[in-house]
Amino acid sequence: MHVHLIAACLAFTGYIATPGVDHFGDDIRNNGSAWNAATECSNLPNCKGFNSNGWIKTAAAPLAPESSPVCFYTKIPGSCHSSLKMCETMGANHGQN
Ligand SMILES: *[C@@H]1O[C@H](CO)[C@@H](O)[C@H](O)[C@H]1NC(C)=O
């Protein structure tokens, strides 16, 4: 996956990155890294977002300010139904897996 920096957050195609916020609770699991979480969240229809610590979540709101350098990624509705390839065609980035 091709990524680039927006503010302090990596950008993942199909997600809106917000620096310095997090959503507490509604965890599905921790997939270890933002990279794994992005892949896993895109595979799960009930995943609505994830954070840069690797937590994938069934809800992406409300977002609360976080003092640690965390980024929250909100899935863009309809952009990632079944595969990352689909996300790429909808997103602003040109990803390559
Ligand atoms: C995320 O974690 C689950 C459960 O351990 C695992 O089955 C899945 O392969 C992981 N996904 C990625 C992209 O690492």
The ligand as an ORCA input file, in Angstrom:
! r2SCAN-3c Opt
* xyz 0 1
  C      -5.746     -9.223     12.563
  O      -5.880    -10.085     13.688
  C      -6.654    -11.261     13.433
  C      -6.800    -12.006     14.746
  O      -5.562    -12.280     15.303
  C      -5.962    -12.090     12.353
  O      -6.752    -13.230     12.059
  C      -5.817    -11.240     11.090
  O      -5.114    -11.955     10.106
  C      -5.079     -9.946     11.406
  N      -5.055     -9.125     10.195
  C      -3.950     -8.531      9.737
  C      -4.102     -7.741      8.489
  O      -2.864     -8.604     10.304
*
